[in-house]
Amino acid sequence: MNLTTLFKAATIALTIVCASCSSAGQSGQKSVELEPSMPMTLLNVGLRKPDASESVSSSVIQFFVVNNTAKDADLLIWGTPFEKRLSADIFTVSKNGVAMPYLGRLVKRGKPGAQDYMQINAGDTLQTYIDIASYYDMSASGQYTVQLKLAKDNGGSRLNQETTVAIDDNTVILSINP
């Protein structure tokens, strides 16, 4: 059997197999079910400058998460300001267009446990405050721009390895006079 005859036989066999997969009323395409570990909830996150009435340092910002869905959501807190100490470089901090170095810790972990999540009820907003100067070099006086720095993922952004979010308010300007 020469190569041309073998190719023709393979093409005919493939055509027969494909035709039998698509019987009447079936599209031939298979639907793919997502694994339970793949997040479907899209939360909104953002940054705000605290109100003037709040007694906080000039380098403190507010980080918030909003669950605009009709279902409660579990948020993995790793790498977010909801941790006691930030463990990921999730902000871009700059002064006059120059990026300030991240001084905080970077942590690699295994699988998260139940204690590593917090629940955000449907329609609720959770917020926390973070002192950016504890994690980025803001030792010189001036105006600093703080933004969330998240990887893009399927139309959203990745807050951490499990949480896809949309970013609402992404920029805060801080005036620092140490």
N, C-alpha and C positions, 0 to 999 in steps of 0.2 A: 504494500500500500504506500503510495507516494504521499508527500506532504500536502499537496493540493486536495487529494481525495480525503485525507484525514481531517483537514480543516473544514471541508464541506460537510462531512459526517458530524463533526462536533457542532457546527452551526445549526444543522437540522435538529439534532438532539436537544440543544439548548432552546430552540424555538418551540419544540413540543413540550418541554418541561415548563416553560414560561406560560404557554397557552393553557396547560392543565391547572396552573396555579390560579388562573383568573377565570373561574367558572361564572355562570350567569348570576348577576347580582353582587358579585364581589369585585373589588377594585384592583386586586393584585397587590395593594400596598398594605403593609401590616402596621397597626397602631402600636406605638411604643409606650409602655407604662413606665412612669418615673419611679425610681426606687424611693422608699420612704425617707431615706437620708437626704434626698435632694430637696432643698427648701423651695416652697411655692409662695410663701408670704413675701410681699414686697412692702417693706416698711419705709418710712421717710425719716431722714436724719438731717440735722442742721446745727449751725452754730449761731449764738447770739452773744452780744455784749450784755452783761448784767445791768439791770436798772440802776440808776444813780442812787436810788434809795437803799440798795443793798450794800452792806458794809463788807466789801471784798477788795483784795489787792488789785492794782491796775493791770496785772497780768493774768487775771482770772477770766475765763470765758465760760459760757453755758453751752453744754452739749445736750441735744434733745433727740428723742426717738418718738415718732408718732405712728400708731397703728390705725390706719384709716380703713381697715377691712372690717368685715362683720364677724371675724373669728379671732379668738385669743391667739397670741403668737409667743413662742419661746425665743428669746434672744440669747445667743452665746455671748457672754460678756468679755471673753478673751480679746485682747487688743482694742478694747474700747475704754472710754473714760469711766465706765461703770466699775472697772476693776479698782482695787485699792491703790495700786501703782500701775501706771500705764506700761504695757509690755510690747508695744509696737509703734513704729514711726508712722502714724496715720495723719499727721498734719504737715503742711508746708508752712514754715514760718520764715518770713523774709523782711529785710529792712533795706529800703532803697533798691529793691530788685535783687538783693544778694540773699541767697538761702542761708538760714542759720542751721548749724549742725544739731542733730538729735543727740541728746546726752543721756537719754533714758535707757532702760534695759530692753533687750530683744530676747524673747523667750520662744523656744521650740517645745512643743508639748505632744503628748499622745492623744488618745481619744478623750473627749470631755465627758465628765460625769454630770449627774443631775444638779449638783451644787454649782456648776459652772454656767447655769442658765438663769434668766429671770423672765417672768411672764409679764407680757404687756397685754392687758385686756383690750378687747375690741373697742376702738374709738378713743383709747387713752393715749396720753402723752407722758413719757417719763423723761426727767431731766436730771442732770448732775453738773457740778462745777469742776473745772480743772484749772490748775495754775500752770499755764503754759511755760512760764519761766523755770519751773521745776524740771522740764524735759528738753528745753531748747535754750541755746545761748541768747539771752536777752539782757546781757550785762551793761550794754551801752544805752544811753538815753536816745530816744527817738520814737518814730512811728513804725510799728510792726504790723504786717499783714499776716493773718492766720487763715488758712484754708484747709479743708479736709482733703487728704491725698489718698484716694481709694482706687483700686484697680477696677477697670470696666469689666462687666460680665453680663452678657445677654440682655442688653438694653438697660441694665442697672449698674450699680457699683457694688463691689465686695467690701463690706465692713470687716469681715473676718472670713475664715474658711467655710462658714456655714450660712452666713447672712447676706442676702442680696437686698440692697436698699436703693431708694431714690434720694438724691440730695436736694433739699429745699434751700435753705439759706447757707451759703458756703463761705462767706468772707466776713471777717471781723477785723477792724483796725484798732490797735491798741496803742495808746501813748504811754511810753515808759519813761520814768524819771527816777532811776535807782538812787 
